[in-house]
């Protein structure tokens, strides 16, 4: 490192060597200060990060959970502290339990199986856009009670909203928001007529502090679910598909013992957390703090041989889904998607491979990190 070098987790130049850089920094100090993005403190050890994420009184979420701050903030429940956070989260929670999301297994599996069969027929393809990007929008649409094929519509509207927010094009943002609201209103009417029990209706009928949610709060919750349920799961799936084909002996072990799939998924998330770090604001001094999840998940004080991929770990308390009251509400849905993709890939195209010497490029520049491309040629 150069003497005047300042740690910046979203620096694109760190996208590939991020874990090596974090290991070097962590070996010297559990926390480091950086002048990037107006100044912040990065926590790099497992215990320190658990302490930060578990103490919402000292480390608040109300000033945003990203460094630098996102263009669209104030989304419940993620940008709120208890007791408001607890009230918002309660509206969603029962729809995201392990038991609740299990009802989507058959539909998601059928979609995944159909897509993989299409890819097998092609013979060569890129696993990131063709498979990893395929399932998460469908899963979010399903849990909202909407047609799975409409998941891509949500992404299109959000892309337009974020672009409008970045460029200051209020008219374009209003058009996209109007289309988004109109679609949701139509879907809610349909669901009510059918007597459905969905996340969308839970949001529409939700109350906080004895009052109904405002229109802005409702839209904020929809936006939160779509954002949180898409990109992070795409990255988790992409990393898993890379590890399955590149870690020596892993595929053979999982094929021989399907009970290892759950542990394999957890190890993928530990080795490469889709979210690089989660920001908090320290009370009362207002200092911005970044809990670097990738650093926590490679801490040798908690994980033996942390750079080695081992789905046989007896204990894997990784922090890829966060920790404390803000732990990812969609954790079980993401795990379900990853398990389904792993099972169906191992069944339908167990011999997929990358070219000799291929190494993936990791995307950088924001709070999430994932593989950009995984070109495959079936044997």
N, C-alpha and C positions, 0 to 999 in steps of 0.2 A: 504494500500500500504506500502511496505517496504521503509525505508528512501532512499535507493540507487536505487529504482525502476525507470526505464526509460520507458516512453511510447513507445510502438512499435505496430502500428496498424495491422501488419501482424503476430504478435505472435499467433500461433495456440491456446494458452491457453485463448486468449481473444475472440475467435470466437463466443462462446455462450454468454458470458456476456458483449459483446462490448458496447452495448447501455447504460447499467448501468454504466460501467466504464467511458464512455464519459460524462455522466450526472454528475458524481461526479467530474470529472476534470473541466468541464465547469463551475460548480457552484463556483469554486475557482478562475478561471482565464480564460479570453477569449483566451489566447494563452499560450502554454507551449513549453519549449525547451526540446529536447531529444538528447542524445548522440548516439542513435541507428543509424545504417546505415551511419556512418560518420558524424552524427549530422544534425538535422533539427528542424524547428519550426512548430508546429501544431496549426492551427487556429480552434477554437471550437464553435464560435458563428456565427449565421446567418449573421449578418451585416458585420462582419469582413471577412467572407468567400466570400460574394458578392463583397466586395471591392477588394479582391485579384483577384478573377476570372474576374472581370470587368475592371481590369487595366493591360492590356498586356504590356504596356510600362515599368511598374515597376516590374511586375511579369511575366517573360518570360517562354515560353514553349520549347525553342530550346534545352534545356539540358535534355529533357524528361519529361513525365508527371507522372512518377511513382517513388516512393521511396520504396525499392532500384530500381536503374535503370534497365530497361528491357534489355534482351540480344540482342534484335533486336530493334534498334531505328532509328530515321530519317524518319519516315513514314509521308508523306504528307496526309492531311493537319495538322494532330494533333500535330506534333512536330515542327511547324513553327509559327512565329508571323506574323501579318500583316506588310507589304502588301502582302508578299508571301502567307501567310495563306489564305487571301481573294481570291487570284487568284486560288489556289488549290481548295478551297471549292466551288467556283463558278462552277467548272467543274461538281460537284456532285449535287449541291443544287436543281436544278429544278426536279430532279428525286426522291427527298425525301420529297416533299411537301405533305401536307395532301391529296390534290386532286390527286397527282401523285400515291401515294401508294394505294389509294382506288381501283385502277384497279385490284389489286391482291386479293381483298377480296374473290371473288367467289372461286378462285383456292385454297387459303389457307384454306377457310372454308370447302371445299370438302375434302382436305387432313386431316384436323382436325377431321371432322365428321367420316371419314373412320377409322382413328386410334382409336377414342373413341369407336366406335362400336366393333372393335377388342378387346379392353380392357374389355368392358362389357361382351363379350362372355367368356373371361377368368375367370372373377369373382374376382380374386385377382391379384394384380400387384403393381409395384412401380411407382408412378406418375412422379418421377424425370427423370429416364432414358427412360421411356416408352412414356411420353407425353411432358414434359418440354424440353427435349433434341431433340424432334422430329421436331418441327416446325421451329425454327430459321434457321437451315442450308437450309431448303427448301425455306424460305423467301428470304434469301440472294441470293441463286441461281436464283430465279425468277427475282429479281430486276436487276441482272446482265445479264438477258436474257438467262439463261441456264436452263436445265432440273432440276426441284426441287429435284429429287432423287440424283443429282450430288453434292448436298451440303455437303454430308458426305465425298466426295472425297477431297474437299477443306480442311476440318478439318484434314484429314489424312496427307496431304502434309504439312500443317502448323505444326502439331505435330512433324513430322520428321525434319522440318527446325529448330524448336526451340530446339529439342534435339541435333541436330548437332551443333547449336550455343553454347549450354551449355557445351557440351563435347569436342568441338574443332575438331569434325570429319568433316573436310571440304569436303572430298570425298562424304560422305553420304548426306551432305547438297547440294552439286552440283547435285547429282542424283535427289533428291526430287525437287529442283528448276527447273531442266530441264524438269521433268515430268509436273510440274505446268505450266511452260511457254508453253510447247507444247500443253497442253489442252486448255489454253487460246487462243493461236494462231488459233487452229482449230475452236474454238467457234466464234472467231471474224470473220473468213472467212465465216462461216455459216450465221452469223448475217448480214454481209454486203450483201451477196447474197440475203437475204430475205428482205433487205431494212428496217431492224429493227431500233428502237430508244431505246437504252439501256444504262445503266450505264457503261457497259463494253466498248461499242463503244465511249462513252463520254470520258472515260479515255484514250483509244487508240488514239483518235483524239484531246486530250486536249492540250492546249498551256498555257505557263506561260511566262510573259514578252515578248510575241511575238515569242517565240520559241516552238517547239514541246516538249512534255514531254520525258525525257530520258526513256530507258527501266527500269532503276532502280527506277525512280519515278513512273512509271506505276505499277510495281510489288508492290512497297510500298503502293500505294493506294488500290490495290486489297487486300493486306494483312491487311491493316487497316480496310477495310470494313468487311472482314470476321471475324476478331478478335472482332471488336466493335459490330458486329451484332449478335454474337453467345452467348458468355458466359454471358454477362450482361442480355440478354433477357431470357436465361435459368433461371437465378437466379430470375428475376422478375416474371416469370411464376410460379416457384416453390413456392415462397413466397405467391403469390396470391392463389394458390391451397391450401396451408396450412391455410391461413386466412379464406377463404370461408367456410371451414369445421370446423374451431376451434373457431372463434370469435362468441360469443353467439348472436344468432338472426340475424347474418349478411346474411346468405344464404336465410332465409325466407324473409327478407326485400328486397333483390335484386330480388328474384323470384316474389315477389308481385309487384315490381316496377322496370322494366328493365331500366328505365332512370337513375337509380343510378349506373349502371355498370361503366360508365366513372369516376364518383367520387370514386367508390370503387377501381378502378385500380390506380388512383392517390394516394389514401390513402395507398395502399399496397406499392407503391414506396416511399412514405414519411416515413412510419414506418421502412421499410427495404430497403435502397438504395442499389442496386446491386454493385455499385462502392463505396468502403469505403472512398477513398479520392483521390484528384487530386493534383499532385505536380506542383510547379512552382519554378523558380530560381529568387531570388530577385536581381534587378539591383540597384546599381553597385557592391554590396558586395559579390554576389555569394551565399548567404545563401539559402539553400533549404527550401522550405515552403510547407506544406501539408494542403490543404483545406479539412477538414474532413466532408464529406457530411452528414454522419449519424448524426454527432453532430449538424449540421445546421438544419436538418429536425426535431430535437427534442428540439429545442431551445424554452423554454417557453415564451420568449419575443415575439415570432412570432406565436407560435401554442399553443392555450389553451389546457390544459390536454394532453401534447404531447405524453404520453405513451398509451393513449386510442385510439383505432381504431374507427374512425367515418367517414363513407362515406357521412354523411350529412353536412360536413364542407362547409360553403359558400365560404371560401377562403382557398386555399391550394397551396401556392406558393413554393412548395418543390423544392429542388435543385438536385434531383436525376439525372437529365439530364445535370447538370452543369449550367453555367451561362456565359453571355457575348458572345464574338465572337466565342468561342469554344464550345458553347452549342451543345449537341449531334446532329449531322446531321441526324441520323436515328431515332430520337424521334418518329415521326409519324408512322414509320413502326413497332417499338416496341409496341406502344400503340395499333395499329391495331391487332397485334398478340395476345396481352393480352386480348383485347376485344373479339376477335373471340373465343379463348379458353374458356373464362368465359361463353360466350353465349352458346357454344356447350356443355360444361360440364353441365351447369345448365339445358339444354334441354334433354340430353341423359343419364346422370347419376347424377341427382340432389341429390341422397341420399348416395353418397360415404362417407365413414367415416374411421377414424383411430381407432386403438385399444384404449380402455379406458386407460388414463394415458400417452399415447404416447406424447413425446416431441421431436421435430426434433433436429438434430445436425447440426450446421452451420460450413461450411468449412472455414478455415483460411489459412494464409500463403502467401497471395498475395493481390493485390489491389482490387480484387473483393471478394464478400462474398455471399454465398448462402446455401440453404438447401441441404444436401447430399442425403437424402432418405425420401420418403413419402409412406410407404407401405399401401396399401388400401385393404380392404375386403368389397365388395359390400353387402349391407344389403339384 
